[in-house]
């Protein structure tokens, strides 16, 4: 399963590891911790981030 998130802002997302007291900057770090795969694609305007998860049947 893939999930796509788009952003129209400039720049490329960067995995951060902020200090515990900082209130922002953990989103992509959390995604990389739980996703099986992810990639960032440049678009004409902004960028897209694709996140992949392996589904396991119970």
GIKAWO-V278686 format. One record per residue. RES is the residue in three letters. SS is DSSP state (helix for helix, strand for strand, loop for the rest). NEAR is the number of other ideal C-beta (glycine too) atoms within 10 Angstrom. D_LAST is the distance of its C-alpha to the last C-alpha in Angstrom with 2 decimals. Layout:
# GIKAWO-V278686
((RES SS NEAR D_LAST) (RES SS NEAR D_LAST))
This chain:
# GIKAWO-V278686
((UNK loop 8 16.19) (UNK strand 11 19.71) (UNK strand 12 21.62) (UNK strand 9 25.42) (UNK strand 13 27.93) (UNK strand 11 31.65) (UNK strand 14 34.68) (UNK loop 8 38.30) (UNK loop 8 39.84) (UNK loop 8 41.47) (UNK loop 8 40.26) (UNK loop 8 37.07) (UNK loop 15 34.30) (UNK loop 9 34.42) (UNK loop 14 32.00) (UNK loop 12 33.86) (UNK loop 8 33.60) (UNK loop 11 35.88) (UNK loop 6 37.51) (UNK loop 4 35.94) (UNK loop 5 38.68) (UNK loop 10 38.17) (UNK loop 6 36.39) (UNK loop 7 35.29) (UNK loop 13 33.89) (UNK loop 14 30.34) (UNK helix 13 28.39) (UNK helix 17 28.12) (UNK helix 13 27.71) (UNK helix 10 24.59) (UNK helix 16 23.22) (UNK helix 12 23.89) (UNK helix 9 22.23) (UNK helix 8 18.76) (UNK loop 16 18.89) (UNK loop 10 18.22) (UNK strand 11 21.47) (UNK strand 18 24.27) (UNK strand 10 27.67) (UNK strand 13 30.75) (UNK strand 11 32.82) (UNK strand 9 36.41) (UNK loop 10 37.51) (UNK loop 4 41.11) (UNK loop 10 40.69) (UNK loop 13 38.25) (UNK strand 17 35.01) (UNK strand 13 31.33) (UNK strand 18 28.44) (UNK strand 14 25.26) (UNK strand 18 22.08) (UNK strand 12 19.05) (UNK loop 13 15.43) (UNK loop 8 12.79) (UNK loop 6 9.66) (UNK loop 5 6.47) (UNK loop 3 3.77) (UNK loop 2 0.00))
